[in-house]
Amino acid sequence: MPGGIIFEFPELFLTGLWLTIQISVLGLIGAIVLGTLVALARVSPIVPLRWIGGAYVEFFRNTPLIVQLFFLFLGLGSLGFRFSSDTFESIFRAAATGMALYHGAYVAEVVRGGLLGVDRGQIEAARSLGLSYLQMVQYVQLPQTFRSVIPPLGNIAIALVKNTSLASTIGVAELLYAAEIVESRTFRAEEAFIAATMLFLLLTIPLGILVNALERRLLVVR
Amino acid sequence: MRGITRALALGLTLAFVATACGAGGTTTPSPTAAASQAATKPKHDLATYQYSLQTKGKIRIGTQEDNTPFSVKTPATGKWDGFDVAIGREIAKAIFGEGEDVEKFIEWVPVVSATRIPAITDNKADIVIKTFTINAERKAQIDFSDVYFRTGQRILVKKDNTTIKEAADMAGKTICSQRGSTSEKNISTATNGAARPLLLDSYPACLLALQQGQADAVSTDETILFGLVKQDPNTKIVGKYFSQEPYGIGVKKSAGGDRTGFVDFINRTLITLITTGKWATFYEQYITPVSGDKKRTPDD
């Protein structure tokens, strides 16, 4: 039975699955919060904020995630900064931070697109009604933005779940790592990686369905 | 790339010549060459592979270009050096004689771990000497000489570390190793699963984690640890071997008698190297600077 090897090494695979879920959830929350703030900075009337937002997006979007992860783990370590005194807690937090920073750049661009897509007339109407800039953003721009960006955000979320496998390179015992350990112990490479693939699909397919459902409920037809 | 192509082309040519000679049933060398060197050349039985190599005037030795301290090709001079290289030269001397510069009889074929077996089975190298662990899986594909070097897994710690002395002391500690290797399994076996393995992509990354204190130790084959100690003199290698890695010289399996007597010949040469003390000299020259110990035989 394909994936039967999961039950021979349940501890490795299930710990891996649980770590993948944890990093994905933390990374996604971080990416959405960070990305939204950066997007707001990029469309704000304050010029230095726009620059900072732009620099962040260009830096994290244009460098490989694996390099960023290595920097967060061993690079910051060389500079004397640790996420935690415990190595395994440290690499876990480095991985979650890396996911949030990297995917935050993509979220920022998607949200920025959404913010710019809100009808100009509505913004002017809100301001002429006496709403401050921040009130206008909060009550007029952002609610409409989030409805329209659900499909691209769903893409980013699914990519993020798969990209957590790169955390294995800094030693996080997630799914791919579990598969590699099982492979080096048993030399049954195909079975180990098929098992990891199945467990990844177990996460990403329901996530895709969830995104579609959200889209149907919230998307405004224009 | 060019080097590989050239080695391949030469390998094919030699293979062709060998086949042609075999088919003709004669292995007569050119008379002048034979006459001028006959005095210094060792005598080999006509049917043996070492005789046909001597006749060809060339042995192809496969080893790695950057495997300190076992084999290194110095980029500036193109010269080969190291423990494996020295053993290779001695085998060449046993075939071609002591008198002349043995280097002119040797063609060095660069290999890496993954190309060691293909280099032999595809007849691109006559022998492969490259930290080549003898195991049953490989023995099914090629022949090995007797063990000429023994190593195993040991532990690398910071110089000031006093808590980790033997494999059992790794229990509860963060031990760095490379993913996808058997090192992790050996650590787990040695500590009954009590060590906390930190598995990274490369040993330099492990060394960095050790330097930063994010790992308590690095553990893998001693030969790899030698290289790491060289990079960072603030580290030391501790403990006895807790896995066995016996290195042998790889040779093509004799098909239709084309390698008759060759493995025995290499084994006899290795024994001579050990009994004459040459093996110990090489060990002292290449291995002692990084290991700090001295050995007279591989089994010391």
Interface residues (C-beta under 8 A of the other chain):
Chain A: F70 F73 L74 G77 S78 R82 T87 F88 S90 I91 S168 T169 I170 G171 Y177 E180 I181 E183 S184 R185
Chain B: T174 R179 G180 S181 T182 E184 K185 R196 L198 L199 L200 D201 A205 L208 A209 Q212 Q214 A215
